[in-house]
Amino acid sequence: MLGKLGKSLAKTMKKLAGMTIVDEEVVKEVIKDIQRALIQADVNIKLVFKLSKSIEERALNEEPPKGVTPKEHIIRIVYEEMVKLVGETAKPLKIDKKPYKILFVGLQGSGKTTTIGKLSRHLQKKGLNAAIVCTDTWRPAAFDQLKQLTQEIKIPVYGEPENQDPLKIAVNGLEKFKDYDVIIFDTAGRHKEEKHLLKEMEQLSTVIRPDETILVIDGTIGQQAREQARAFSNSTPVGSIIVTKLDGSAKGGGALSAVAEIGAPIKFIGTGEKLEDFEVFDPERFISRLLGMGDIRSLLEKAEEIAEEQEVSEETVDAILTGRFALREMKSQFEMMGKMGPLQQVINMIPGLDKLPKNAPDATEEKIEKYITIMDSMTEYELDHPEAIKHSRIKRIARGSGTRNEDVKELLKYYKVTKKAMKGLGRRNRGGPIGQLMKQFLR
């Protein structure tokens, strides 16, 4: 997550964890690495130096608690100070009345419309009846985009493409969806300089009387997010913020820290293009993953969601946790990926299991579908004994699946590096609390 920033910080923590002696020189070297990573991520330089000072003072002056090594204590200090940088505590969205009205605002191109689809899906998974009202009369495609986004998940969308009065559309939408748990109102994307659009936003707020106004901010704008949040707050009371496009954004850290600095709670983050690429923002979990320390809570929650929709055998979980991992288990994992997320994303949540090896083939959605087709052409024996798949079997499997020999070889290569990664997980967690919890949730 956050592209280069996550890689740089995780590398620094890994280097620190490997040190045998931790002295003042090491502390200063770690701080320099953190400074470099944060400045490159467009975090405000004053915030960077404030953070650096806090880490240095605590690392050099605090006595580690009993049973904690100096190295472990410094890692903990970095973690705690980084959490403060992005908001300290999670502030979840609380739906406490019916209908709960949410007004969405944001600049053009911020990802607002897509984010509305993501939030409606999130609420649906929580068992809430959500509906959307499109009041955007400036962008003709907005209504159609919302309908297309929510078609598969069956979230109703109300709009009046021929009506140029957003206030009337809002009133009519309120009446239509008055029996729903949550009504989400999409508004026209605007710029802070467009006074007439800001005025329209104020009028909509007066008519709708929202229980929550959510500002959507593009994570790629970095520390400019601070001024953007302030400009919108001057026109309507912004209750919370969603930061989008954090999957690989070079400036995402700058956007998160800038928003947190002005005190506006970040409630969700967008981490990809799909409706499922959406997370409740928890600073502790977020920083834990960013530093390469994993996020077991999120991993288990994802696993629990899958378990509710798809039965997963305890044997499969045991295989994943112990490294007894054949093609059969990988096929099962591929079939779950659409729900649990890409393997690399799952691995990022596991402490100490940072990355798949660099030589691992890229498992795109298209390739995963191809890999499943290839494995469908294998015998039961081959699925359980991949080492038996040699030249003649490769040719037969390729013919049976309508693929090339090279595709089968690529699948086998992916299997080998994945198995190696799973062995790493097994060594760390076999029989431990993580393994037991995963078994409990995936039964």
C-alpha distance (Angstrom), angle and dihedral (degrees) to the residues before:
residue distance angle dihedral
M1 . . .
L2 3.81 . .
G3 3.79 88.7 .
K4 3.78 113.4 -125.5
L5 3.83 94.8 14.6
G6 3.80 92.6 59.8
K7 3.81 92.1 46.3
S8 3.82 93.1 47.9
L9 3.81 95.5 47.8
A10 3.80 93.6 44.1
K11 3.81 89.3 50.4
T12 3.82 90.7 51.5
M13 3.82 92.2 50.1
K14 3.79 91.1 47.1
K15 3.80 90.4 51.2
L16 3.82 90.9 49.3
A17 3.81 91.5 48.2
G18 3.81 89.3 54.7
M19 3.83 95.1 53.2
T20 3.80 117.4 110.2
I21 3.82 95.1 -163.3
V22 3.81 123.3 35.8
D23 3.81 114.1 -164.8
E24 3.81 137.2 150.0
E25 3.80 91.8 -77.7
V26 3.81 91.6 54.5
V27 3.82 91.4 47.8
K28 3.81 91.1 52.9
E29 3.80 91.6 47.2
V30 3.82 90.9 51.8
I31 3.81 90.8 48.7
K32 3.81 91.3 51.0
D33 3.80 90.2 52.3
I34 3.81 90.6 50.0
Q35 3.82 91.8 47.3
R36 3.79 91.7 51.2
A37 3.81 92.7 49.2
L38 3.82 94.5 47.5
I39 3.81 95.6 45.9
Q40 3.81 89.8 50.3
A41 3.83 87.1 52.3
D42 3.84 89.2 56.8
V43 3.80 95.8 -109.6
N44 3.81 110.1 160.2
I45 3.80 108.9 -92.0
K46 3.82 92.9 -132.5
L47 3.79 89.8 55.9
V48 3.80 90.3 47.7
F49 3.80 93.1 54.2
K50 3.80 92.3 43.6
L51 3.80 89.0 53.2
S52 3.82 91.5 45.9
K53 3.79 92.0 52.0
S54 3.81 92.5 50.5
I55 3.81 92.5 49.0
E56 3.81 93.0 47.5
E57 3.81 95.2 47.0
R58 3.79 93.4 47.9
A59 3.82 95.0 42.1
L60 3.81 93.6 51.3
N61 3.80 98.8 38.6
E62 3.81 108.9 32.0
E63 3.78 120.8 88.5
P64 3.82 111.8 -133.4
P65 3.82 113.9 -115.1
K66 3.79 117.0 -101.2
G67 3.80 111.4 -73.3
V68 3.81 93.8 17.3
T69 3.81 119.9 110.0
P70 3.84 120.3 -133.8
K71 3.81 88.4 -112.4
E72 3.81 93.0 53.7
H73 3.79 90.5 45.6
I74 3.82 92.7 54.1
I75 3.81 90.9 49.3
R76 3.81 87.7 52.2
I77 3.82 91.3 49.5
V78 3.82 92.0 51.3
Y79 3.80 89.3 49.1
E80 3.82 94.2 49.4
E81 3.81 94.5 46.6
M82 3.81 92.0 47.0
V83 3.81 89.8 51.7
K84 3.81 89.1 55.3
L85 3.81 88.7 53.0
V86 3.82 93.0 62.9
G87 3.78 102.0 36.7
E88 3.83 112.2 -67.4
T89 3.82 101.1 -130.4
A90 3.79 133.7 45.6
K91 3.79 114.9 -114.3
P92 3.80 106.7 -164.2
L93 3.79 124.2 -160.1
K94 3.82 108.5 -98.4
I95 3.80 116.4 -153.9
D96 3.80 101.6 -161.7
K97 3.82 104.7 156.2
K98 3.80 141.7 35.2
P99 2.94 122.0 -86.9
Y100 3.79 95.2 19.7
K101 3.81 106.4 -162.7
I102 3.80 120.5 -147.7
L103 3.81 121.7 -171.6
F104 3.82 115.2 -158.0
V105 3.82 119.4 -153.8
G106 3.80 133.2 171.0
L107 3.77 148.0 126.5
Q108 3.78 123.0 -71.4
G109 3.79 110.2 -84.6
S110 3.80 94.9 19.7
G111 3.80 92.5 119.0
K112 3.81 93.3 -107.6
T113 3.81 98.3 143.8
T114 3.81 93.6 46.9
T115 3.80 89.7 46.8
I116 3.80 90.7 54.6
G117 3.80 87.9 57.0
K118 3.81 89.9 49.5
L119 3.81 94.1 49.3
S120 3.81 92.0 47.8
R121 3.82 88.8 52.8
H122 3.81 90.6 47.7
L123 3.81 91.0 52.1
Q124 3.79 91.4 45.8
K125 3.81 90.1 55.3
K126 3.80 87.7 53.1
G127 3.80 89.0 58.1
L128 3.81 96.1 -104.0
N129 3.80 125.2 137.0
A130 3.80 105.3 -126.3
A131 3.81 129.9 -176.3
I132 3.81 133.1 -178.4
V133 3.80 131.2 -137.7
C134 3.82 116.6 -162.8
T135 3.82 110.9 -150.3
D136 3.82 93.9 164.9
T137 3.82 104.1 121.7
W138 3.82 94.1 162.8
R139 3.79 98.8 66.5
P140 3.82 111.1 50.5
A141 3.81 93.5 -161.8
A142 3.84 94.9 55.3
F143 3.82 95.7 88.1
D144 3.82 93.0 46.3
Q145 3.81 91.3 46.6
L146 3.81 91.6 53.6
K147 3.81 92.0 48.4
Q148 3.79 91.0 49.2
L149 3.82 92.6 47.5
T150 3.80 93.9 51.1
Q151 3.80 100.1 35.6
E152 3.80 95.9 97.3
I153 3.80 95.0 44.7
K154 3.82 92.2 45.4
I155 3.81 98.5 -127.0
P156 3.84 109.4 158.2
V157 3.82 117.7 -122.8
Y158 3.81 124.5 -162.1
G159 3.78 123.6 -160.0
E160 3.80 142.2 142.6
P161 3.83 107.6 -143.0
E162 3.82 92.4 -174.7
N163 3.81 94.5 49.3
Q164 3.82 116.3 88.9
D165 3.82 95.0 -171.5
P166 3.82 109.4 92.4
L167 3.81 91.9 -173.6
K168 3.81 92.7 59.4
I169 3.80 90.9 45.7
A170 3.82 89.3 52.4
V171 3.82 92.5 50.4
N172 3.82 92.4 47.8
G173 3.80 91.2 46.8
L174 3.79 91.1 50.7
E175 3.78 90.5 54.1
K176 3.81 93.8 46.0
F177 3.81 95.1 50.7
K178 3.83 100.0 33.0
D179 3.82 91.8 121.5
Y180 3.82 94.8 53.8
D181 3.81 123.5 102.0
V182 3.82 94.2 -128.1
I183 3.82 132.6 18.3
I184 3.81 116.4 -164.9
F185 3.80 118.0 -160.9
D186 3.80 119.5 -154.4
T187 3.82 115.6 -155.5
A188 3.79 134.3 -167.8
G189 3.79 114.3 -78.5
R190 3.76 109.6 -113.6
H191 3.79 146.8 177.6
K192 3.77 123.1 -120.8
E193 3.83 88.6 -118.4
E194 3.82 93.5 57.7
K195 3.79 99.5 93.2
H196 3.81 95.3 178.7
L197 3.81 91.2 55.7
L198 3.79 92.2 46.4
K199 3.81 87.5 51.2
E200 3.81 89.4 51.4
M201 3.80 88.8 52.4
E202 3.82 90.6 53.1
Q203 3.82 90.6 50.1
L204 3.80 92.0 49.2
S205 3.79 89.7 50.7
T206 3.81 89.8 52.6
V207 3.82 93.2 49.2
I208 3.82 97.6 41.9
R209 3.82 96.9 37.0
P210 3.81 90.7 -154.9
D211 3.78 122.4 -148.4
E212 3.79 87.9 -146.0
T213 3.80 133.1 18.0
I214 3.80 112.3 -158.1
L215 3.80 122.2 -162.7
V216 3.81 115.4 -154.2
I217 3.81 114.2 -148.8
D218 3.79 126.8 -170.5
G219 3.81 107.4 -123.5
T220 3.80 91.8 -148.4
I221 3.84 92.9 70.9
G222 3.81 92.9 72.4
Q223 3.79 119.4 -163.6
Q224 3.82 91.5 -3.8
A225 3.81 82.9 84.0
R226 3.80 88.6 81.2
E227 3.81 94.8 65.3
Q228 3.78 92.3 39.5
A229 3.81 91.9 55.4
R230 3.80 91.1 47.5
A231 3.83 92.8 50.0
F232 3.80 92.5 53.4
S233 3.80 92.7 43.3
N234 3.80 89.0 58.2
S235 3.83 90.6 60.1
T236 3.79 102.1 39.1
P237 3.81 134.2 5.5
V238 3.82 103.3 -94.9
G239 3.79 107.4 -153.0
S240 3.77 98.7 -176.5
I241 3.78 144.9 -6.2
I242 3.79 136.9 -130.4
V243 3.81 116.6 -157.9
T244 3.81 113.5 -154.2
K245 3.81 137.6 -164.0
L246 3.81 96.4 35.1
D247 3.81 93.1 144.3
G248 3.77 99.7 107.0
S249 3.81 98.3 -21.0
A250 3.80 111.0 155.7
K251 3.82 91.2 -152.8
G252 3.81 100.0 39.7
G253 3.80 93.1 107.0
G254 3.80 89.8 54.7
A255 3.80 91.6 51.8
L256 3.81 93.9 48.4
S257 3.80 94.8 47.3
A258 3.82 92.6 44.0
V259 3.80 92.6 53.4
A260 3.81 92.7 44.4
E261 3.80 89.9 50.6
I262 3.82 92.7 63.8
G263 3.79 91.6 49.5
A264 3.81 99.4 -112.4
P265 3.81 109.8 141.8
I266 3.80 115.9 -120.9
K267 3.80 105.2 -143.6
F268 3.79 102.7 173.8
I269 3.78 140.1 13.8
G270 3.80 130.2 -154.1
T271 3.80 114.7 -134.7
G272 3.81 104.1 175.9
E273 3.78 146.6 -10.4
K274 3.81 100.4 -81.4
L275 3.82 123.8 89.5
E276 3.81 88.5 -115.9
D277 3.84 92.7 55.7
F278 3.78 92.2 91.6
E279 3.80 130.0 104.5
V280 3.76 139.4 -173.1
F281 3.80 103.0 -113.4
D282 3.77 111.2 -117.3
P283 3.84 110.7 171.3
E284 3.81 93.3 -154.0
R285 3.79 94.6 51.1
F286 3.79 92.3 41.0
I287 3.81 95.1 53.0
S288 3.79 91.3 42.4
R289 3.80 89.8 59.4
L290 3.80 93.2 40.1
L291 3.81 90.3 56.5
G292 3.81 91.9 48.3
M293 3.81 92.1 -109.1
G294 3.81 94.2 122.2
D295 3.80 132.5 -127.3
I296 3.76 109.5 -114.9
R297 3.81 94.0 170.8
S298 3.81 92.3 60.0
L299 3.80 91.0 43.5
L300 3.80 91.4 54.7
E301 3.79 92.8 45.2
K302 3.81 89.8 53.8
A303 3.80 89.5 47.5
E304 3.80 91.4 50.3
E305 3.83 91.2 51.4
I306 3.79 90.3 53.5
A307 3.79 92.3 46.2
E308 3.79 89.7 57.6
E309 3.82 91.6 55.0
Q310 3.80 102.8 31.7
E311 3.78 131.8 30.0
V312 3.79 111.8 -121.8
S313 3.79 118.4 -169.1
E314 3.78 121.7 -126.1
E315 3.81 87.2 -128.6
T316 3.82 89.4 62.6
V317 3.81 91.6 50.1
D318 3.82 90.7 47.4
A319 3.79 90.1 50.7
I320 3.80 91.9 51.2
L321 3.81 93.0 47.0
T322 3.81 97.7 44.1
G323 3.79 101.1 39.1
R324 3.84 92.8 -114.2
F325 3.76 84.8 131.2
A326 3.81 120.8 155.6
L327 3.80 131.2 170.4
R328 3.81 89.3 -89.8
E329 3.82 90.6 63.8
M330 3.79 92.1 43.9
K331 3.81 90.1 52.1
S332 3.80 89.3 51.9
Q333 3.80 89.2 48.6
F334 3.82 92.0 50.4
E335 3.80 89.9 51.8
M336 3.82 89.5 53.8
M337 3.80 95.4 44.8
G338 3.78 94.8 88.2
K339 3.79 87.9 62.6
M340 3.79 102.5 33.5
G341 3.79 98.1 38.1
P342 3.81 132.9 -117.1
L343 3.80 117.6 -31.4
Q344 3.81 91.6 -115.7
Q345 3.82 90.4 55.1
V346 3.80 90.2 51.2
I347 3.81 91.4 46.9
N348 3.83 90.1 52.1
M349 3.81 87.4 62.9
I350 3.81 93.4 56.5
P351 3.83 116.3 87.8
G352 3.79 112.9 -116.7
L353 3.78 95.1 5.0
D354 3.78 97.9 100.7
K355 3.77 109.8 163.7
L356 3.76 142.8 -9.1
P357 3.80 110.1 -105.5
K358 3.80 113.9 -80.6
N359 3.80 91.0 -116.8
A360 3.82 92.3 60.4
P361 3.81 112.0 118.4
D362 3.79 113.3 -111.6
A363 3.83 108.5 -99.4
T364 3.78 101.6 -147.2
E365 3.81 119.8 172.9
E366 3.79 90.1 -104.3
K367 3.80 91.7 52.2
I368 3.79 92.9 46.0
E369 3.82 89.7 55.7
K370 3.81 88.8 49.5
Y371 3.83 91.5 47.9
I372 3.82 90.8 52.2
T373 3.82 90.2 50.1
I374 3.82 89.6 51.1
M375 3.82 92.4 49.7
D376 3.81 90.1 48.5
S377 3.82 86.1 63.8
M378 3.81 93.5 54.5
T379 3.79 126.3 96.4
E380 3.81 121.7 -114.9
Y381 3.80 88.1 -106.8
E382 3.82 92.5 53.3
L383 3.80 92.5 49.7
D384 3.80 89.4 54.4
H385 3.83 96.7 37.9
P386 3.84 109.3 38.4
E387 3.81 90.2 166.4
A388 3.82 88.1 70.6
I389 3.80 92.6 62.8
K390 3.80 103.5 103.1
H391 3.80 134.4 152.1
S392 3.84 101.2 -58.9
R393 3.80 93.2 42.7
I394 3.81 90.9 47.7
K395 3.83 89.9 55.0
R396 3.82 92.3 47.9
I397 3.83 93.4 47.5
A398 3.81 91.7 48.0
R399 3.82 91.5 51.0
G400 3.80 92.3 46.7
S401 3.81 93.7 49.7
G402 3.80 97.0 41.1
T403 3.81 91.7 -118.7
R404 3.81 136.5 114.5
N405 3.79 128.2 -92.8
E406 3.82 87.1 -115.1
D407 3.83 90.5 58.6
V408 3.80 91.6 54.7
K409 3.82 90.6 47.8
E410 3.81 90.3 49.7
L411 3.82 90.1 52.3
L412 3.81 90.2 51.3
K413 3.81 90.3 49.6
Y414 3.81 90.6 51.0
Y415 3.80 89.0 49.1
K416 3.82 92.2 53.3
V417 3.81 96.1 51.3
T418 3.82 91.2 42.6
K419 3.79 91.2 51.4
K420 3.80 89.4 51.2
A421 3.81 90.1 52.6
M422 3.80 91.2 47.9
K423 3.80 90.2 52.0
G424 3.80 87.3 56.9
L425 3.78 89.6 54.0
G426 3.78 91.7 46.9
R427 3.81 93.8 51.8
R428 3.81 90.4 53.3
N429 3.77 99.9 42.0
R430 3.80 112.1 22.8
G431 3.78 107.3 133.1
G432 3.79 91.0 -6.3
P433 3.80 129.5 117.9
I434 3.81 93.8 -87.0
G435 3.77 91.8 53.4
Q436 3.79 93.0 46.3
L437 3.79 92.4 48.5
M438 3.80 92.8 48.3
K439 3.80 89.8 50.8
Q440 3.79 90.6 49.0
F441 3.80 93.5 50.7
L442 3.81 97.3 40.4
R443 3.80 98.2 46.8
